[in-house]
Structure formats: C-alpha cells, structure tokens
Amino acid sequence: MPSLPAMTPRLGRQRLLALFAAGLAGLNFPLLALWDREASLAGVPLFPAALFIVWALLIVALGLLAERQSD
C-alpha cells in the first residue's frame, strides 16, 4: 500500500481545528435535535445510535490525521 505524503505542521493544525469545529457542531444541540425521533436503528433508539456514530467517526478521523502527521 502506498504511503500517504506527510503534512506540514501548519496544515495539520488547521485540519485538527476543522475536525474540532466539526465535532463541536455535530455534538451540539441544533444538529442533535434532528435525531430525537421515535425510531430505532438495529433495535437501538436513533438518538443514542447517532451520538455513538458521530463520536466514532470523530475518533476515526482523528486517528487518520494523527497517523498522517507522524510520518
């Protein structure tokens, strides 16, 4: 598998700040209110499932950014 090119420190910092802003927006009230419904996803109520999915995606994105910065 080809290696990804290393990022400059400034670009990495900007991407981390953008990820922080996306996480803050994704876990804030107005967007979370979209998931507050009487529905379920694989037997799990939609609101906790959406919280877990957003949280997991943020962790994956952070991991990818951290791996890319360490090269």
Secondary structure, 3 states (H helix, E strand, C coil): CCCCCCCCHHHHHHHHHHHHHHHHHHCCHHHHHHHCCCCEECCEEHHHHHHHHHHHHHHHHHHHHHHHHHC
